[in-house]
Structures are given as C-alpha cells and as structure tokens.
C-alpha cells in the first residue's frame, strides 16, 4: 500500500456500528481505541469484520481504513 499520508497506524477492528449511511469503526491501535467514520458501502467493499487487522490512515482530520496488500 503506497499513500501520500504520513500517519499510517496498524490496528485491529474491535467494533463496527452501521448507521443509516455512515458506519463507526472502532480500532485498537496499540491499546488505544480510535474511531473512524466511513460509509456503510466502504465497510462492505473492504469486507471489514471485527478482529480484522487494518491500517488507520490519518490525513488532516479524516481517518481512513486501508488493508495490507
């Protein structure tokens, strides 16, 4: 995975709460829980599930989710 963002943190999905259009994905990053707001479609397209290893990609005030190659 190559990105322009400098802040890429490895973590594990601990909770996914789907809303009407937006999901809140909670990640454990080295013992710290952080939350990413992404679309429900992104959760589905990435195939996110609790327990999955992912990357939190931080650019400005947004937290994106990325999968390793």
C-alpha positions in Angstrom: 0.0 0.0 0.0 1.5 3.3 -1.1 -0.1 6.5 0.2 0.8 10.2 0.5 -0.4 10.3 4.1 2.4 10.2 6.7 0.4 8.8 9.5 -0.4 5.2 9.0 -1.2 3.2 12.1 -1.6 -0.6 12.3 -4.7 -1.7 14.3 -7.4 -4.2 14.8 -11.2 -3.7 14.3 -12.9 -4.1 17.6 -16.4 -2.8 16.7 -18.5 -1.8 13.7 -21.7 0.1 14.1 -23.7 0.7 10.9 -25.9 3.8 10.7 -28.3 5.0 8.1 -25.4 5.9 5.7 -22.3 6.1 7.9 -20.5 3.5 10.0 -18.4 4.0 13.0 -15.5 1.6 13.0 -13.6 1.3 16.3 -10.0 0.3 16.1 -7.5 -0.9 18.8 -4.2 0.8 17.9 -1.5 -0.3 20.4 -4.0 -0.3 23.2 -5.7 3.0 22.3 -9.2 2.9 20.8 -9.9 5.2 17.9 -13.0 5.6 15.8 -13.3 6.1 12.1 -16.5 7.3 10.4 -16.7 5.8 6.9 -19.7 5.0 4.6 -21.6 1.7 5.0 -20.6 1.0 1.4 -16.9 1.3 2.3 -17.3 -1.2 5.2 -18.9 -3.6 2.7 -16.4 -3.0 -0.1 -13.5 -3.6 2.3 -15.1 -6.6 3.8 -14.4 -5.2 7.3 -15.1 -7.6 10.2 -14.4 -7.5 13.9 -10.9 -8.9 14.7 -9.5 -7.9 11.3 -6.1 -6.3 11.1 -6.3 -3.0 9.3 -4.5 0.3 8.9 -5.7 3.7 10.1 -4.6 6.3 7.6 -4.7 9.8 9.0 -4.8 12.8 6.7 -5.9 16.2 8.2 -9.0 15.5 10.3 -10.1 12.3 8.5 -9.3 8.7 9.4 -9.4 6.3 6.5 -9.2 2.5 6.7 -6.7 0.6 4.5 -6.0 -3.1 4.0 -2.5 -4.5 3.5 -1.6 -5.8 0.0 
